[in-house]
Amino acid sequence: MCRNITPLRGLQPPATIDEVAAAARQYVRKVAAVSTAGQMATPAIERAIERVAAATADLLAELPPRRNPPSVVPPLRRR
């Protein structure tokens, strides 16, 4: 479903808060089938993004290091 979300585990330097939030926003947008900025601004969507971002940050903090970095550069790190 979300094959376009870039892996954040194993990045050097580690994923930033902004990168985690961007991935959470993309995930929630996809799951909720929301396509417009107006729909994204609802309180329910914002709460979902915050919760997914927090869960993602917790997960990344608890996973062991990766042997190899991800093969794709996150969008916020692209020039």
N, C-alpha and C positions, 0 to 999 in steps of 0.2 A: 504494500500500500504506500509506504513512504520511502521508496527506494532512492529518492533524491536528497534525503537528509544525510549529510556528511558525518561519518564516524568522528567522534570527538575524543575517544579513548586513545591514549598514546601520543597525543600531540606534544610537541616540544616547541615552545613552552606550553604548559597545560592549557586546556580550553578556558577561555575567559567567561565571565558572567554574561557578557553580551552574546558570545557564541552559543552558550547554553540556552539563553532566552530566545535567540533566533531559531534554534532547532525546536524548542518547545512551541513557539508560535507557528512554525510550519506544520508541526505534528497536529496541533489543535485545529488549525485551519483545515487540514486535510480530513481529519476524523469528523469534524462538524459540518463539512461540506460548505464552508463559508468562503465566499469569493470577493466580497466587497469590504472596503475599509469601514463602512458604517456598521456592517454586521460584526466585524472584529472588535468594535468599541463597546460591545455590551458587557455588563458586569459579569455575567456567567462565563463569557469567553475569557475575560481578563483573569478571573479567578482560576480557570482551568490552566491558562498559560503559566501563572505563578506556581501552581501545584506541580505541573509537569516539569517546570524548570527546577524546582526544589528537589523533586525526586531524581531528576537527571544528575544534578550536582552531587547528591548523596551517593548515587550509584557510581559515578566516576571516582569519587573519593575512596570508595570501599573496594573497587576492583584492583587486582594486582596489575603491575605494569605490563604493557604489551612488549613482545619481543621486537616487533617491527612497527614503525609508525604507519598511520593510515596512508593509503596510496593517493587519496584525493585531498587537496587543500581546502579547508572550509572557506565558504564565500567571503566572510569578513577578513580573511587573510589574503585574498586574491587582489591583484593590482588592476 
